[in-house]
Amino acid sequence: MGKTLIEIDEDALAVAQDAFGTKTKKDTVNRALREVSERVKRHEARIAAERIAAEALDLDVLTDKTAYRPSPTAGEDRDQAA
Protein backbone atom coordinates (compact mmCIF):
# COMPACT_ATOMS: atom_id res chain seq x y z
CA MET A 1 0.00 0.00 0.00
CA GLY A 2 1.42 3.36 -0.99
CA LYS A 3 1.45 6.54 1.00
CA THR A 4 0.01 9.62 -0.76
CA LEU A 5 -0.46 13.19 0.36
CA ILE A 6 -3.81 14.53 -0.92
CA GLU A 7 -6.28 17.28 -0.11
CA ILE A 8 -9.64 15.91 1.01
CA ASP A 9 -13.04 17.58 1.13
CA GLU A 10 -13.64 17.51 4.89
CA ASP A 11 -17.44 17.78 4.57
CA ALA A 12 -17.59 14.83 2.15
CA LEU A 13 -15.21 12.91 4.40
CA ALA A 14 -17.48 13.47 7.42
CA VAL A 15 -20.51 12.21 5.47
CA ALA A 16 -18.55 9.15 4.31
CA GLN A 17 -17.33 8.45 7.85
CA ASP A 18 -20.92 8.53 9.13
CA ALA A 19 -22.11 6.30 6.27
CA PHE A 20 -19.33 3.73 6.67
CA GLY A 21 -18.99 3.95 10.43
CA THR A 22 -15.24 4.44 10.09
CA LYS A 23 -13.11 6.33 12.60
CA THR A 24 -10.03 7.45 10.68
CA LYS A 25 -9.50 9.30 7.42
CA LYS A 26 -7.38 6.42 6.15
CA ASP A 27 -10.08 3.83 6.85
CA THR A 28 -12.75 6.03 5.30
CA VAL A 29 -10.82 6.70 2.10
CA ASN A 30 -9.81 3.04 1.73
CA ARG A 31 -13.40 1.91 2.33
CA ALA A 32 -14.72 4.39 -0.24
CA LEU A 33 -12.16 3.22 -2.79
CA ARG A 34 -13.11 -0.42 -2.17
CA GLU A 35 -16.80 0.43 -2.52
CA VAL A 36 -16.23 2.09 -5.89
CA SER A 37 -14.01 -0.76 -7.05
CA GLU A 38 -16.63 -3.35 -6.09
CA ARG A 39 -19.38 -1.32 -7.78
CA VAL A 40 -17.37 -1.19 -11.01
CA LYS A 41 -16.74 -4.95 -10.87
CA ARG A 42 -20.46 -5.64 -10.28
CA HIS A 43 -21.39 -3.36 -13.17
CA GLU A 44 -18.92 -5.07 -15.50
CA ALA A 45 -20.21 -8.50 -14.43
CA ARG A 46 -23.81 -7.42 -15.08
CA ILE A 47 -22.92 -6.12 -18.54
CA ALA A 48 -21.12 -9.40 -19.33
CA ALA A 49 -24.10 -11.43 -18.08
CA GLU A 50 -26.51 -9.35 -20.16
CA ARG A 51 -24.33 -9.87 -23.23
CA ILE A 52 -24.23 -13.64 -22.65
CA ALA A 53 -27.98 -13.75 -22.06
CA ALA A 54 -28.67 -11.73 -25.20
CA GLU A 55 -26.58 -14.12 -27.25
CA ALA A 56 -28.18 -17.20 -25.67
CA LEU A 57 -31.79 -16.07 -25.70
CA ASP A 58 -33.58 -14.55 -28.64
CA LEU A 59 -36.32 -12.48 -27.02
CA ASP A 60 -37.96 -11.84 -30.40
CA VAL A 61 -39.03 -15.49 -30.39
CA LEU A 62 -41.01 -14.85 -27.21
CA THR A 63 -42.91 -11.95 -28.73
CA ASP A 64 -43.76 -13.86 -31.93
CA LYS A 65 -47.15 -15.42 -31.17
CA THR A 66 -46.90 -17.77 -34.13
CA ALA A 67 -43.92 -19.39 -32.46
CA TYR A 68 -45.93 -20.60 -29.47
CA ARG A 69 -49.51 -20.54 -30.82
CA PRO A 70 -49.33 -22.39 -34.08
CA SER A 71 -52.41 -22.32 -36.27
CA PRO A 72 -54.46 -25.54 -36.24
CA THR A 73 -53.74 -28.09 -38.93
CA ALA A 74 -56.33 -29.02 -41.56
CA GLY A 75 -57.31 -32.17 -39.63
CA GLU A 76 -57.96 -30.22 -36.44
CA ASP A 77 -60.23 -27.79 -38.35
CA ARG A 78 -62.49 -30.66 -39.42
CA ASP A 79 -62.67 -32.08 -35.90
CA GLN A 80 -63.73 -28.73 -34.48
CA ALA A 81 -66.36 -28.18 -37.18
CA ALA A 82 -68.07 -31.49 -36.45
N, CA, C and O atoms as a CHARMM CRD file, in Angstrom:
* protein
*
  328
    1    1 MET  N      0.85900  -1.17100   0.00000 PROA 1      0.00000
    2    1 MET  CA     0.00000   0.00000   0.00000 PROA 1      0.00000
    3    1 MET  C      0.90100   1.22700   0.00000 PROA 1      0.00000
    4    1 MET  O      1.83800   1.32400   0.79200 PROA 1      0.00000
    5    2 GLY  N      0.60800   2.15600  -0.89100 PROA 2      0.00000
    6    2 GLY  CA     1.42400   3.36500  -0.99400 PROA 2      0.00000
    7    2 GLY  C      0.92500   4.46300  -0.08200 PROA 2      0.00000
    8    2 GLY  O     -0.22100   4.45700   0.36800 PROA 2      0.00000
    9    3 LYS  N      1.80000   5.39100   0.17600 PROA 3      0.00000
   10    3 LYS  CA     1.45100   6.54500   1.00300 PROA 3      0.00000
   11    3 LYS  C      1.38200   7.75500   0.09100 PROA 3      0.00000
   12    3 LYS  O      2.32900   8.03300  -0.64500 PROA 3      0.00000
   13    4 THR  N      0.24400   8.49500   0.13400 PROA 4      0.00000
   14    4 THR  CA     0.01500   9.62300  -0.75500 PROA 4      0.00000
   15    4 THR  C     -0.51800  10.80500   0.02900 PROA 4      0.00000
   16    4 THR  O     -1.39200  10.65800   0.88300 PROA 4      0.00000
   17    5 LEU  N      0.00900  11.96200  -0.26500 PROA 5      0.00000
   18    5 LEU  CA    -0.46300  13.18700   0.36500 PROA 5      0.00000
   19    5 LEU  C     -1.49400  13.81000  -0.57400 PROA 5      0.00000
   20    5 LEU  O     -1.17400  14.15600  -1.71100 PROA 5      0.00000
   21    6 ILE  N     -2.74400  13.95400  -0.09100 PROA 6      0.00000
   22    6 ILE  CA    -3.80800  14.53300  -0.91600 PROA 6      0.00000
   23    6 ILE  C     -4.63800  15.49500  -0.07800 PROA 6      0.00000
   24    6 ILE  O     -4.66300  15.41800   1.15000 PROA 6      0.00000
   25    7 GLU  N     -5.31700  16.40200  -0.77500 PROA 7      0.00000
   26    7 GLU  CA    -6.27800  17.27800  -0.11400 PROA 7      0.00000
   27    7 GLU  C     -7.63000  16.58500  -0.18100 PROA 7      0.00000
   28    7 GLU  O     -8.00800  16.04500  -1.22100 PROA 7      0.00000
   29    8 ILE  N     -8.35500  16.60000   0.92600 PROA 8      0.00000
   30    8 ILE  CA    -9.63800  15.90600   1.01000 PROA 8      0.00000
   31    8 ILE  C    -10.72300  16.88900   1.41200 PROA 8      0.00000
   32    8 ILE  O    -10.52100  17.73000   2.28700 PROA 8      0.00000
   33    9 ASP  N    -11.86000  16.77800   0.77300 PROA 9      0.00000
   34    9 ASP  CA   -13.03800  17.57900   1.12800 PROA 9      0.00000
   35    9 ASP  C    -13.51000  17.09100   2.49800 PROA 9      0.00000
   36    9 ASP  O    -14.02700  15.98100   2.62100 PROA 9      0.00000
   37   10 GLU  N    -13.33300  17.91600   3.51800 PROA 10     0.00000
   38   10 GLU  CA   -13.64000  17.51000   4.89300 PROA 10     0.00000
   39   10 GLU  C    -15.13300  17.23200   5.09700 PROA 10     0.00000
   40   10 GLU  O    -15.49900  16.32500   5.84500 PROA 10     0.00000
   41   11 ASP  N    -15.99200  18.01200   4.43200 PROA 11     0.00000
   42   11 ASP  CA   -17.43700  17.77900   4.56500 PROA 11     0.00000
   43   11 ASP  C    -17.81900  16.42700   3.97000 PROA 11     0.00000
   44   11 ASP  O    -18.57900  15.67200   4.57700 PROA 11     0.00000
   45   12 ALA  N    -17.29500  16.12200   2.78500 PROA 12     0.00000
   46   12 ALA  CA   -17.58600  14.83300   2.14600 PROA 12     0.00000
   47   12 ALA  C    -17.00800  13.69000   2.97800 PROA 12     0.00000
   48   12 ALA  O    -17.61700  12.62700   3.09500 PROA 12     0.00000
   49   13 LEU  N    -15.83700  13.91700   3.54900 PROA 13     0.00000
   50   13 LEU  CA   -15.21400  12.90800   4.39500 PROA 13     0.00000
   51   13 LEU  C    -16.08500  12.61800   5.61900 PROA 13     0.00000
   52   13 LEU  O    -16.26300  11.45900   5.99500 PROA 13     0.00000
   53   14 ALA  N    -16.62100  13.65800   6.23500 PROA 14     0.00000
   54   14 ALA  CA   -17.47600  13.47200   7.41600 PROA 14     0.00000
   55   14 ALA  C    -18.72800  12.66500   7.06100 PROA 14     0.00000
   56   14 ALA  O    -19.14500  11.79000   7.81900 PROA 14     0.00000
   57   15 VAL  N    -19.31700  12.96300   5.91200 PROA 15     0.00000
   58   15 VAL  CA   -20.50500  12.21300   5.47100 PROA 15     0.00000
   59   15 VAL  C    -20.13200  10.75400   5.23900 PROA 15     0.00000
   60   15 VAL  O    -20.86200   9.85100   5.64900 PROA 15     0.00000
   61   16 ALA  N    -18.99500  10.52200   4.58000 PROA 16     0.00000
   62   16 ALA  CA   -18.54900   9.15100   4.31200 PROA 16     0.00000
   63   16 ALA  C    -18.24800   8.40700   5.61000 PROA 16     0.00000
   64   16 ALA  O    -18.57500   7.22700   5.74100 PROA 16     0.00000
   65   17 GLN  N    -17.62600   9.09100   6.56600 PROA 17     0.00000
   66   17 GLN  CA   -17.33200   8.44800   7.85400 PROA 17     0.00000
   67   17 GLN  C    -18.61800   8.03100   8.55400 PROA 17     0.00000
   68   17 GLN  O    -18.69100   6.94200   9.12200 PROA 17     0.00000
   69   18 ASP  N    -19.62500   8.88200   8.51800 PROA 18     0.00000
   70   18 ASP  CA   -20.91500   8.52900   9.12500 PROA 18     0.00000
   71   18 ASP  C    -21.54400   7.34500   8.39700 PROA 18     0.00000
   72   18 ASP  O    -22.07200   6.43000   9.02900 PROA 18     0.00000
   73   19 ALA  N    -21.48500   7.36700   7.07700 PROA 19     0.00000
   74   19 ALA  CA   -22.11200   6.29900   6.27500 PROA 19     0.00000
   75   19 ALA  C    -21.41000   4.96500   6.49700 PROA 19     0.00000
   76   19 ALA  O    -22.06800   3.93300   6.63200 PROA 19     0.00000
   77   20 PHE  N    -20.08800   4.97700   6.53700 PROA 20     0.00000
   78   20 PHE  CA   -19.33000   3.73100   6.66800 PROA 20     0.00000
   79   20 PHE  C    -19.10600   3.31300   8.11500 PROA 20     0.00000
   80   20 PHE  O    -18.79900   2.15300   8.39300 PROA 20     0.00000
   81   21 GLY  N    -19.25800   4.25300   9.02900 PROA 21     0.00000
   82   21 GLY  CA   -18.98600   3.94900  10.43000 PROA 21     0.00000
   83   21 GLY  C    -17.49700   3.81900  10.71000 PROA 21     0.00000
   84   21 GLY  O    -17.09300   3.11800  11.63800 PROA 21     0.00000
   85   22 THR  N    -16.68400   4.49300   9.91000 PROA 22     0.00000
   86   22 THR  CA   -15.23700   4.43700  10.09000 PROA 22     0.00000
   87   22 THR  C    -14.78000   5.56300  11.01600 PROA 22     0.00000
   88   22 THR  O    -15.45700   6.58000  11.16800 PROA 22     0.00000
   89   23 LYS  N    -13.61700   5.35400  11.62700 PROA 23     0.00000
   90   23 LYS  CA   -13.11300   6.33100  12.60000 PROA 23     0.00000
   91   23 LYS  C    -12.02400   7.22500  12.02100 PROA 23     0.00000
   92   23 LYS  O    -11.95800   8.41000  12.34700 PROA 23     0.00000
   93   24 THR  N    -11.17200   6.67200  11.16900 PROA 24     0.00000
   94   24 THR  CA   -10.03100   7.45000  10.68100 PROA 24     0.00000
   95   24 THR  C    -10.21700   7.84000   9.21600 PROA 24     0.00000
   96   24 THR  O    -10.99900   7.23400   8.48400 PROA 24     0.00000
   97   25 LYS  N     -9.47800   8.86700   8.81600 PROA 25     0.00000
   98   25 LYS  CA    -9.50500   9.29700   7.41700 PROA 25     0.00000
   99   25 LYS  C     -9.01500   8.17000   6.51500 PROA 25     0.00000
  100   25 LYS  O     -9.59600   7.90800   5.46200 PROA 25     0.00000
  101   26 LYS  N     -7.95200   7.51500   6.93100 PROA 26     0.00000
  102   26 LYS  CA    -7.37700   6.42100   6.14600 PROA 26     0.00000
  103   26 LYS  C     -8.40700   5.32100   5.91900 PROA 26     0.00000
  104   26 LYS  O     -8.59300   4.86900   4.79000 PROA 26     0.00000
  105   27 ASP  N     -9.07500   4.88900   6.98500 PROA 27     0.00000
  106   27 ASP  CA   -10.07900   3.82800   6.85400 PROA 27     0.00000
  107   27 ASP  C    -11.23900   4.26500   5.95600 PROA 27     0.00000
  108   27 ASP  O    -11.75500   3.47900   5.16100 PROA 27     0.00000
  109   28 THR  N    -11.63300   5.51800   6.09700 PROA 28     0.00000
  110   28 THR  CA   -12.75500   6.03000   5.30200 PROA 28     0.00000
  111   28 THR  C    -12.40000   6.07400   3.82100 PROA 28     0.00000
  112   28 THR  O    -13.18100   5.62700   2.98000 PROA 28     0.00000
  113   29 VAL  N    -11.22900   6.60800   3.50000 PROA 29     0.00000
  114   29 VAL  CA   -10.81600   6.70200   2.10100 PROA 29     0.00000
  115   29 VAL  C    -10.64300   5.30500   1.51100 PROA 29     0.00000
  116   29 VAL  O    -11.09800   5.04700   0.39600 PROA 29     0.00000
  117   30 ASN  N     -9.99200   4.40200   2.24400 PROA 30     0.00000
  118   30 ASN  CA    -9.81200   3.03900   1.72800 PROA 30     0.00000
  119   30 ASN  C    -11.14700   2.32600   1.54100 PROA 30     0.00000
  120   30 ASN  O    -11.33300   1.60200   0.56300 PROA 30     0.00000
  121   31 ARG  N    -12.06600   2.52500   2.46100 PROA 31     0.00000
  122   31 ARG  CA   -13.40200   1.91200   2.33200 PROA 31     0.00000
  123   31 ARG  C    -14.13400   2.46500   1.11200 PROA 31     0.00000
  124   31 ARG  O    -14.75300   1.70900   0.36300 PROA 31     0.00000
  125   32 ALA  N    -14.06600   3.77200   0.91100 PROA 32     0.00000
  126   32 ALA  CA   -14.71800   4.39200  -0.24100 PROA 32     0.00000
  127   32 ALA  C    -14.12100   3.87800  -1.54400 PROA 32     0.00000
  128   32 ALA  O    -14.85000   3.60800  -2.49900 PROA 32     0.00000
  129   33 LEU  N    -12.80900   3.74100  -1.58800 PROA 33     0.00000
  130   33 LEU  CA   -12.16200   3.22200  -2.78900 PROA 33     0.00000
  131   33 LEU  C    -12.56400   1.77100  -3.05600 PROA 33     0.00000
  132   33 LEU  O    -12.78600   1.39100  -4.20500 PROA 33     0.00000
  133   34 ARG  N    -12.65700   0.96700  -2.00700 PROA 34     0.00000
  134   34 ARG  CA   -13.10500  -0.42500  -2.17300 PROA 34     0.00000
  135   34 ARG  C    -14.55000  -0.47800  -2.66000 PROA 34     0.00000
  136   34 ARG  O    -14.89300  -1.28900  -3.52000 PROA 34     0.00000
  137   35 GLU  N    -15.39500   0.39600  -2.10300 PROA 35     0.00000
  138   35 GLU  CA   -16.80300   0.43100  -2.51900 PROA 35     0.00000
  139   35 GLU  C    -16.92500   0.74000  -4.00500 PROA 35     0.00000
  140   35 GLU  O    -17.69100   0.08900  -4.71600 PROA 35     0.00000
  141   36 VAL  N    -16.18000   1.72300  -4.47500 PROA 36     0.00000
  142   36 VAL  CA   -16.22700   2.09000  -5.88800 PROA 36     0.00000
  143   36 VAL  C    -15.69500   0.93700  -6.74500 PROA 36     0.00000
  144   36 VAL  O    -16.27600   0.59900  -7.77600 PROA 36     0.00000
  145   37 SER  N    -14.59600   0.34800  -6.30900 PROA 37     0.00000
  146   37 SER  CA   -14.00800  -0.76100  -7.04900 PROA 37     0.00000
  147   37 SER  C    -14.99100  -1.92800  -7.16900 PROA 37     0.00000
  148   37 SER  O    -15.14500  -2.50800  -8.24400 PROA 37     0.00000
  149   38 GLU  N    -15.64700  -2.26400  -6.07000 PROA 38     0.00000
  150   38 GLU  CA   -16.63000  -3.35300  -6.08700 PROA 38     0.00000
  151   38 GLU  C    -17.82200  -3.00200  -6.97100 PROA 38     0.00000
  152   38 GLU  O    -18.34300  -3.86600  -7.67600 PROA 38     0.00000
  153   39 ARG  N    -18.25700  -1.75700  -6.94200 PROA 39     0.00000
  154   39 ARG  CA   -19.37800  -1.32100  -7.78200 PROA 39     0.00000
  155   39 ARG  C    -19.03000  -1.45600  -9.25900 PROA 39     0.00000
  156   39 ARG  O    -19.85000  -1.90800 -10.05800 PROA 39     0.00000
  157   40 VAL  N    -17.81100  -1.06100  -9.61700 PROA 40     0.00000
  158   40 VAL  CA   -17.37100  -1.18600 -11.00900 PROA 40     0.00000
  159   40 VAL  C    -17.33600  -2.66200 -11.42300 PROA 40     0.00000
  160   40 VAL  O    -17.78200  -3.01300 -12.51500 PROA 40     0.00000
  161   41 LYS  N    -16.80700  -3.51700 -10.55200 PROA 41     0.00000
  162   41 LYS  CA   -16.74400  -4.94900 -10.86900 PROA 41     0.00000
  163   41 LYS  C    -18.14600  -5.54100 -11.03200 PROA 41     0.00000
  164   41 LYS  O    -18.37400  -6.34700 -11.93300 PROA 41     0.00000
  165   42 ARG  N    -19.08900  -5.14500 -10.16400 PROA 42     0.00000
  166   42 ARG  CA   -20.46300  -5.64300 -10.28500 PROA 42     0.00000
  167   42 ARG  C    -21.09700  -5.16900 -11.58100 PROA 42     0.00000
  168   42 ARG  O    -21.80100  -5.92400 -12.25300 PROA 42     0.00000
  169   43 HSD  N    -20.84300  -3.90800 -11.93100 PROA 43     0.00000
  170   43 HSD  CA   -21.39300  -3.35800 -13.16900 PROA 43     0.00000
  171   43 HSD  C    -20.82900  -4.11200 -14.38200 PROA 43     0.00000
  172   43 HSD  O    -21.57800  -4.46900 -15.29200 PROA 43     0.00000
  173   44 GLU  N    -19.53400  -4.34900 -14.39400 PROA 44     0.00000
  174   44 GLU  CA   -18.91900  -5.07200 -15.50100 PROA 44     0.00000
  175   44 GLU  C    -19.45300  -6.49800 -15.58500 PROA 44     0.00000
  176   44 GLU  O    -19.66900  -7.01300 -16.68200 PROA 44     0.00000
  177   45 ALA  N    -19.66600  -7.13900 -14.44000 PROA 45     0.00000
  178   45 ALA  CA   -20.20900  -8.49700 -14.43500 PROA 45     0.00000
  179   45 ALA  C    -21.64100  -8.51000 -14.95800 PROA 45     0.00000
  180   45 ALA  O    -22.02600  -9.42000 -15.69200 PROA 45     0.00000
  181   46 ARG  N    -22.43400  -7.50000 -14.58300 PROA 46     0.00000
  182   46 ARG  CA   -23.81200  -7.41800 -15.08000 PROA 46     0.00000
  183   46 ARG  C    -23.84100  -7.22900 -16.58600 PROA 46     0.00000
  184   46 ARG  O    -24.63500  -7.86400 -17.27900 PROA 46     0.00000
  185   47 ILE  N    -22.98400  -6.36200 -17.09300 PROA 47     0.00000
  186   47 ILE  CA   -22.91600  -6.12500 -18.53600 PROA 47     0.00000
  187   47 ILE  C    -22.52000  -7.41500 -19.25100 PROA 47     0.00000
  188   47 ILE  O    -23.10300  -7.75200 -20.28100 PROA 47     0.00000
  189   48 ALA  N    -21.54500  -8.13500 -18.72300 PROA 48     0.00000
  190   48 ALA  CA   -21.11800  -9.40000 -19.33100 PROA 48     0.00000
  191   48 ALA  C    -22.24900 -10.42200 -19.30200 PROA 48     0.00000
  192   48 ALA  O    -22.46200 -11.13800 -20.28100 PROA 48     0.00000
  193   49 ALA  N    -22.97500 -10.49500 -18.19200 PROA 49     0.00000
  194   49 ALA  CA   -24.09600 -11.43500 -18.08500 PROA 49     0.00000
  195   49 ALA  C    -25.21200 -11.07000 -19.05800 PROA 49     0.00000
  196   49 ALA  O    -25.81900 -11.95000 -19.66900 PROA 49     0.00000
  197   50 GLU  N    -25.48200  -9.78200 -19.20200 PROA 50     0.00000
  198   50 GLU  CA   -26.50600  -9.34800 -20.15600 PROA 50     0.00000
  199   50 GLU  C    -26.10300  -9.70000 -21.58100 PROA 50     0.00000
  200   50 GLU  O    -26.94100 -10.10800 -22.38500 PROA 50     0.00000
  201   51 ARG  N    -24.81900  -9.54200 -21.89200 PROA 51     0.00000
  202   51 ARG  CA   -24.32800  -9.87300 -23.22800 PROA 51     0.00000
  203   51 ARG  C    -24.48300 -11.37400 -23.48600 PROA 51     0.00000
  204   51 ARG  O    -24.93300 -11.78200 -24.55700 PROA 51     0.00000
  205   52 ILE  N    -24.11100 -12.18500 -22.50400 PROA 52     0.00000
  206   52 ILE  CA   -24.23200 -13.63800 -22.64600 PROA 52     0.00000
  207   52 ILE  C    -25.69800 -14.03400 -22.79800 PROA 52     0.00000
  208   52 ILE  O    -26.03800 -14.86700 -23.63900 PROA 52     0.00000
  209   53 ALA  N    -26.55500 -13.43800 -21.98900 PROA 53     0.00000
  210   53 ALA  CA   -27.98300 -13.75300 -22.06200 PROA 53     0.00000
  211   53 ALA  C    -28.56500 -13.33900 -23.40600 PROA 53     0.00000
  212   53 ALA  O    -29.37900 -14.06300 -23.97900 PROA 53     0.00000
  213   54 ALA  N    -28.16100 -12.19600 -23.90400 PROA 54     0.00000
  214   54 ALA  CA   -28.67200 -11.73000 -25.19600 PROA 54     0.00000
  215   54 ALA  C    -28.25200 -12.66200 -26.32100 PROA 54     0.00000
  216   54 ALA  O    -29.01200 -12.89200 -27.26200 PROA 54     0.00000
  217   55 GLU  N    -27.04600 -13.19600 -26.22300 PROA 55     0.00000
  218   55 GLU  CA   -26.57600 -14.12100 -27.24800 PROA 55     0.00000
  219   55 GLU  C    -27.26000 -15.48300 -27.12100 PROA 55     0.00000
  220   55 GLU  O    -27.47900 -16.16300 -28.12300 PROA 55     0.00000
  221   56 ALA  N    -27.59700 -15.87900 -25.89900 PROA 56     0.00000
  222   56 ALA  CA   -28.17600 -17.20100 -25.67100 PROA 56     0.00000
  223   56 ALA  C    -29.68400 -17.23300 -25.85600 PROA 56     0.00000
  224   56 ALA  O    -30.24200 -18.28300 -26.17000 PROA 56     0.00000
  225   57 LEU  N    -30.34300 -16.11600 -25.67000 PROA 57     0.00000
  226   57 LEU  CA   -31.79300 -16.07400 -25.70100 PROA 57     0.00000
  227   57 LEU  C    -32.26600 -15.02500 -26.69300 PROA 57     0.00000
  228   57 LEU  O    -31.94300 -13.84300 -26.56900 PROA 57     0.00000
  229   58 ASP  N    -33.01900 -15.46300 -27.66100 PROA 58     0.00000
  230   58 ASP  CA   -33.57800 -14.54800 -28.64400 PROA 58     0.00000
  231   58 ASP  C    -34.95900 -14.13100 -28.15800 PROA 58     0.00000
  232   58 ASP  O    -35.92100 -14.88500 -28.29500 PROA 58     0.00000
  233   59 LEU  N    -35.05900 -12.93300 -27.59000 PROA 59     0.00000
  234   59 LEU  CA   -36.32200 -12.47900 -27.02400 PROA 59     0.00000
  235   59 LEU  C    -37.38800 -12.22900 -28.08800 PROA 59     0.00000
  236   59 LEU  O    -38.57900 -12.22200 -27.77600 PROA 59     0.00000
  237   60 ASP  N    -36.98000 -12.02500 -29.32700 PROA 60     0.00000
  238   60 ASP  CA   -37.95600 -11.84500 -30.39600 PROA 60     0.00000
  239   60 ASP  C    -38.81900 -13.08700 -30.56800 PROA 60     0.00000
  240   60 ASP  O    -39.98500 -12.98300 -30.94600 PROA 60     0.00000
  241   61 VAL  N    -38.26400 -14.24600 -30.29700 PROA 61     0.00000
  242   61 VAL  CA   -39.02900 -15.49100 -30.39300 PROA 61     0.00000
  243   61 VAL  C    -40.18800 -15.47000 -29.39900 PROA 61     0.00000
  244   61 VAL  O    -41.27000 -15.97600 -29.69500 PROA 61     0.00000
  245   62 LEU  N    -39.96700 -14.89000 -28.23000 PROA 62     0.00000
  246   62 LEU  CA   -41.00700 -14.85500 -27.20800 PROA 62     0.00000
  247   62 LEU  C    -42.14600 -13.90300 -27.56900 PROA 62     0.00000
  248   62 LEU  O    -43.27700 -14.10000 -27.12600 PROA 62     0.00000
  249   63 THR  N    -41.86700 -12.89500 -28.34900 PROA 63     0.00000
  250   63 THR  CA   -42.91200 -11.94900 -28.72800 PROA 63     0.00000
  251   63 THR  C    -43.63000 -12.35000 -30.01300 PROA 63     0.00000
  252   63 THR  O    -44.62700 -11.72900 -30.38100 PROA 63     0.00000
  253   64 ASP  N    -43.13900 -13.37500 -30.69600 PROA 64     0.00000
  254   64 ASP  CA   -43.76000 -13.86300 -31.92900 PROA 64     0.00000
  255   64 ASP  C    -44.80700 -14.90600 -31.55800 PROA 64     0.00000
  256   64 ASP  O    -44.46300 -16.04500 -31.24300 PROA 64     0.00000
  257   65 LYS  N    -46.08000 -14.52600 -31.59400 PROA 65     0.00000
  258   65 LYS  CA   -47.15000 -15.42500 -31.16500 PROA 65     0.00000
  259   65 LYS  C    -47.25900 -16.66400 -32.04100 PROA 65     0.00000
  260   65 LYS  O    -47.72900 -17.70200 -31.57600 PROA 65     0.00000
  261   66 THR  N    -46.84500 -16.58200 -33.27200 PROA 66     0.00000
  262   66 THR  CA   -46.90300 -17.76900 -34.13300 PROA 66     0.00000
  263   66 THR  C    -45.91300 -18.82300 -33.67800 PROA 66     0.00000
  264   66 THR  O    -46.06700 -19.99900 -34.01000 PROA 66     0.00000
  265   67 ALA  N    -44.91400 -18.43000 -32.93400 PROA 67     0.00000
  266   67 ALA  CA   -43.91800 -19.38700 -32.46100 PROA 67     0.00000
  267   67 ALA  C    -44.46500 -20.27500 -31.34200 PROA 67     0.00000
  268   67 ALA  O    -44.02000 -21.41300 -31.19400 PROA 67     0.00000
  269   68 TYR  N    -45.40700 -19.78300 -30.56300 PROA 68     0.00000
  270   68 TYR  CA   -45.93300 -20.60000 -29.47000 PROA 68     0.00000
  271   68 TYR  C    -47.42900 -20.83900 -29.57100 PROA 68     0.00000
  272   68 TYR  O    -47.98600 -21.55200 -28.73700 PROA 68     0.00000
  273   69 ARG  N    -48.09600 -20.26800 -30.56300 PROA 69     0.00000
  274   69 ARG  CA   -49.50600 -20.53600 -30.81600 PROA 69     0.00000
  275   69 ARG  C    -49.68300 -20.87000 -32.30000 PROA 69     0.00000
  276   69 ARG  O    -50.21700 -20.07700 -33.07500 PROA 69     0.00000
  277   70 PRO  N    -49.22400 -22.05400 -32.66800 PROA 70     0.00000
  278   70 PRO  CA   -49.32800 -22.39000 -34.08200 PROA 70     0.00000
  279   70 PRO  C    -50.79200 -22.51200 -34.50200 PROA 70     0.00000
  280   70 PRO  O    -51.65500 -22.87600 -33.70400 PROA 70     0.00000
  281   71 SER  N    -51.04900 -22.20000 -35.76700 PROA 71     0.00000
  282   71 SER  CA   -52.41400 -22.32200 -36.27100 PROA 71     0.00000
  283   71 SER  C    -52.77900 -23.79300 -36.36300 PROA 71     0.00000
  284   71 SER  O    -51.90300 -24.62800 -36.58700 PROA 71     0.00000
  285   72 PRO  N    -54.05200 -24.12800 -36.19500 PROA 72     0.00000
  286   72 PRO  CA   -54.45700 -25.53700 -36.24000 PROA 72     0.00000
  287   72 PRO  C    -54.22300 -26.12000 -37.62900 PROA 72     0.00000
  288   72 PRO  O    -54.29100 -25.42100 -38.64000 PROA 72     0.00000
  289   73 THR  N    -53.94800 -27.41000 -37.64600 PROA 73     0.00000
  290   73 THR  CA   -53.74200 -28.08600 -38.93300 PROA 73     0.00000
  291   73 THR  C    -55.09400 -28.36300 -39.57000 PROA 73     0.00000
  292   73 THR  O    -56.13300 -28.20300 -38.92900 PROA 73     0.00000
  293   74 ALA  N    -55.08000 -28.77500 -40.82000 PROA 74     0.00000
  294   74 ALA  CA   -56.33000 -29.02100 -41.55500 PROA 74     0.00000
  295   74 ALA  C    -57.16600 -30.08100 -40.85800 PROA 74     0.00000
  296   74 ALA  O    -58.39000 -29.95400 -40.82000 PROA 74     0.00000
  297   75 GLY  N    -56.56000 -31.10800 -40.31200 PROA 75     0.00000
  298   75 GLY  CA   -57.30600 -32.17300 -39.63300 PROA 75     0.00000
  299   75 GLY  C    -57.99300 -31.67200 -38.37400 PROA 75     0.00000
  300   75 GLY  O    -59.09600 -32.11600 -38.05500 PROA 75     0.00000
  301   76 GLU  N    -57.36600 -30.76300 -37.66100 PROA 76     0.00000
  302   76 GLU  CA   -57.96400 -30.21900 -36.44400 PROA 76     0.00000
  303   76 GLU  C    -59.13800 -29.32400 -36.78900 PROA 76     0.00000
  304   76 GLU  O    -60.09000 -29.24900 -36.01100 PROA 76     0.00000
  305   77 ASP  N    -59.10900 -28.63900 -37.93200 PROA 77     0.00000
  306   77 ASP  CA   -60.22500 -27.79200 -38.34900 PROA 77     0.00000
  307   77 ASP  C    -61.47500 -28.62900 -38.55000 PROA 77     0.00000
  308   77 ASP  O    -62.56400 -28.22300 -38.14400 PROA 77     0.00000
  309   78 ARG  N    -61.33300 -29.79400 -39.17200 PROA 78     0.00000
  310   78 ARG  CA   -62.48600 -30.65900 -39.42400 PROA 78     0.00000
  311   78 ARG  C    -63.06300 -31.18200 -38.12500 PROA 78     0.00000
  312   78 ARG  O    -64.28300 -31.25600 -37.97500 PROA 78     0.00000
  313   79 ASP  N    -62.18900 -31.55300 -37.16600 PROA 79     0.00000
  314   79 ASP  CA   -62.67100 -32.08000 -35.90400 PROA 79     0.00000
  315   79 ASP  C    -63.45900 -31.02800 -35.13900 PROA 79     0.00000
  316   79 ASP  O    -64.45500 -31.35800 -34.49500 PROA 79     0.00000
  317   80 GLN  N    -63.04800 -29.79900 -35.19300 PROA 80     0.00000
  318   80 GLN  CA   -63.72500 -28.73300 -34.48300 PROA 80     0.00000
  319   80 GLN  C    -65.05200 -28.37400 -35.14300 PROA 80     0.00000
  320   80 GLN  O    -65.99500 -27.96900 -34.46300 PROA 80     0.00000
  321   81 ALA  N    -65.13000 -28.52000 -36.45700 PROA 81     0.00000
  322   81 ALA  CA   -66.35900 -28.18200 -37.17700 PROA 81     0.00000
  323   81 ALA  C    -67.44300 -29.20500 -36.92500 PROA 81     0.00000
  324   81 ALA  O    -68.62300 -28.87000 -37.03200 PROA 81     0.00000
  325   82 ALA  N    -67.10700 -30.40800 -36.60400 PROA 82     0.00000
  326   82 ALA  CA   -68.07400 -31.48700 -36.44500 PROA 82     0.00000
  327   82 ALA  C    -68.82200 -31.43000 -35.13700 PROA 82     0.00000
  328   82 ALA  O    -69.67000 -32.28200 -34.87300 PROA 82     0.00000
